[in-house]
Amino acid sequence: MVREDPRRREGRVSTRITTVSASAGPSVRSLLAELWAYRGLVWAFSARDLKVKYFQTIFGPLWVVLTPLITVGVMTFVFGLMIKVPSDDLPYLVFYLVAIVPWLAFIAVFSQTMTSLEAHGSLLSKIYFPRLVIGASYAVNGTIDFLVGFAAAVAAAAAYGILTVTVVLAMPVLLAIQMAWALGLGFLLAPWNAQYRDVKHVIPLVIQLYYFASPILYSVSVAPSWMKWMYAVNPLAVVVTAYRSLLNGHPLDWPALAWALVASFAVLAWGAVAFMRREQEMVDVL
């Protein structure tokens, strides 16, 4: 597209024209700058969603703790006491808790981000703000939920006498991996979910498969050797395994952690740019 330089009309430039590439898209740097400029709106969306989530509930925010604890209680009874699934020399309650807490936070952020355009279609068609703000607010709430659940996991590990300070120190990095992975996948699928409603019917099945393909209920050590590569390239599996390794004193898989960190943030950057390039098109569809 060719656009006449506005200064020509003012008599300061006689013949200059400015060429604008129609294919130019947003850069990661510009996305971050725009998101930072709208950080107040991120907090506003986050606060609103928290109020809606716990409005007219008896236990309110306590559900953040009750949900994983109830699940952990059931799974510990079935898999820890009855079936006696190997748990890497950890009490099964702790073994499962340090896996289900990251999983629940991951799924919440991914699912909400994926449906963000569809869920806010009427609002997005009326006013402009960076659509990434909505996903960022989900990440804020997911982080809050995770930290509450992580505190419960830390308390359980301390009660069993297996808590190490390295678990707490490593948590920010592991949290960053799981949140980047969740947001990136959510941003990538959001335009497709807005355009093709079949996506929201397929994704729950994929999530269920991903749950069993990740070492949430079981240890990587019980998996066949030919499957080990699947866990090494799965950022969420790397995060869960790292928490367990830090608790039982096993060495960390540094190459897998490095891969998970790079892969998750690469997917986040890819997803954010792809999301921004198609967001207006999808808002028009909605």
N, C-alpha and C positions, 0 to 999 in steps of 0.2 A: 504494500500500500504506500502511496506517495502522498505526503501531506505538505502543503505550503507552509513555509516558516512564517509565523505570525508577524515577525518584525518587518517583513516585506511590505505589508499594508501600512506600516507606520513610516515608510520612506527611508528606513535605515539600511535596508538590504534590497538590492535590485533584482537579483536572480537566484538567490540561494534557495534550495529546497532541502527538506529533511526526509530521509528514507527510513521507514519504520518496518521492521520485519514482522510479518503477520504470524510467523511461527514462533516468535519469541515468547518464552514462558517464564513463570516466576522462578527465581533462584532460591536455594535454601536460605541464603543470607537475607534476602528480602522478605521471605516468609517469617523468619525469626524476628526481624525488625517490626513487621506489621503485628505479629502476635504480641510482642512486648508492648507496643503502643496501645493495644486493646486489653492489657492484662486486667484492668479493672472489670471489664465485662466477663472475663474468665471467672473471676471470683464471684461475680453476681450470678452467673449461670450455675456455678457450683453450689452456692448457698441456696438457690431456689430449688435445685434438684434434691438436696439433702432434706429440705423442709417437706417437699412433696413425698419423698420416700418414706419418711417416718411420721407423717401427719396422721393423727387419729390412731396411733398404735400404742398399746399399753406399755411395751418395753422400750419403744423409741430406738435410740442408737444402740441399745444393748443387743439388738438383733445382729449387729456386726460381729459380736462375739458369739452369740447363741447359735447362729447358723453353722459356722464351722465346728463348734463344740458338739452340737447334736450329731452332725455328720461323723465327726471323729469318734464319738461314743459308739455309734452303730458299727462303723467300719472296724474299730478296734475289737469289738466283741466278735464280729464275724470272721475277720481275716487275722486278727492277732491272737484271739483265744481259741476259736473253733478250728479254723483251717491252719493256723500257725504259719503264716507266710513269712519267709525269711526277711529280716528287717535290718540287716547290716549291723548287728550287735547293738541296736538301739531299741528301747521300749517302743512297741508298735504305736502307741499313742503319740509319742513325739515324732516318730518316723513318718506317720501319716500327716500330722499337724503341719510340719514344715513343708509339706508338699501341697496340701489342700488350700492353705492360705494364699500362696502365690497363684495357684490355679484359679481360685474364685476371683481374685483381683484381675487376673488376666482376662478371664471370660467376660467379666462385667464391662471392662473398658473396651474390649474388642467388639462385643455385641452392640453396645450402645453407640460406639463410633460408627459401626457399619450401618446402623439405621438412623444416623443423625440427620441426613438430608430428608428422608421420608418423614421422620418424627416432627421436624420443624419446618416442613414445607410451606405452610401458610405464613409463618413469620419471615422466612427467608425471601419470600416473594414480595414483601412489603418494605423492608428496610435493608440497607447494606451494612454488613460488618464481616470481617474475615470468618468464613465458615469453619476454619480450623479452630476457632475459639471454642466451639461446642465440644469438639474432641478433646481439647486441652482441659476443659472443665470436667469431662469424664475422667481424665487422667488424675486430676486433683482429688476427686472423690474416691477413685480407685486406690490412690495412695493412702488416703485417710483410712479407708476400710482395711487396707493391707497392714498398716502400722498398728491398728488395734488388734488384728489377728496375730500379727508378729509378736506383740507384747504377750499374748496368751501363750504362744509357742515358747517364748523365752522363759516365761514363768513355769511352764511344764518341764522344760529342760533343766531349769534350776532346781525344781522339786526332785528330779531324778538324779541330781548331782552331776550332770553332764554338760552344763552350759560352759562355753568358752567365750572369751572376749572377742575372738576372731570372728565369731558368728555375727556379732553386732557391728564390728568394724567393716565386714564384707557386705553387709546388708545394702547400703546405698548403691553399690555397683551392681549387685544382683537385682535390686529393685529397678534400676535404670534399664537393665537388659529386658526384663519382662514387660515394663511399660512401653518401651520403644517398640518391641515386637508386637504388642497388642495394638498400639496406635497405628503402626505402619500397616498391618494387615487390615485393620478397620478402615483406614483411609483408602486403601486400594480397592476394597469391596463396596464402599459406600455408593459411588456412582452407579455401579452395576446393580446394587440392590434397589436404587431409586428408579432405574430404567426397566429392570426385569424383576418382577416380584417373585419369580421362581427361586431367586437366590435365598430369600429368607426361609424357604421351605427346605432347601438343600443344606444350608449351613448347620442347622441343629444336628443333622446326621454326621456331618464332617466333624463337628465339635465332639460328638460322642466317640467317634473313631480316634480323634486326637487324644481324648482323655485316656483311652486304653492303650494307645500307642506311646503315651508318655508314662514315665515311671512314678505314677502317683500312688497306686495301690501296692505296688511291688517294687523290688530293687532291680537295678540294672544288672546286678550280678546273677540273677536267675534267668536272664534272657539268653537265647542261643547266641553263639559267637557271631553268626552271620548277620544278626540284627544290631550289633553294637554300634555300627556306623550310623544307624538311624538316630540313636540317642546323642551321638557326638555332634550331629548337624542340627539338632532340635534345640533352639535356645532355651525353651522352657524346661526341657529335660536336663540341660546343663545346669540351670539355676537350681533345680530341685536336688540334683546329685551333689552340687557344691554345698548346699546347706547340710546335707546328711554327712558329707565327708568332713566338714568342719566340726560336727558334733561327735563323730566317732573317731576322730584323729587320723583318718585316712588322708593321703596326699591329694591335693587338688589337681584336676586335669587342666593345666594351664593352657595348652593349645586349644582345647575345647572352649575354655572360657574366653580366650582371645577371639576365636571364631564367632562365638555367640555375641560378643560385644560389637564386633565389626558388622556382622550380618544383621543384627537387630536394628542398629542405627542406619545401616544402608537401606533396609526396607522402610524405615521411618521416613528417610529423606525421599525415597522413591514414591512412597505412598502419599506424602504431603504434596509433592509437586504434581503428581497425577491427579490428586483430588482437586487442587486449585485450578488446574487446566480444564476440568470438566464440570466444576461446581455450578456455574451459571447455566450451562446447558441442561443439567439435571434439574435445577430449580424451575426452569421453563417447562420441563416435562411434568413436574409435580403440579 
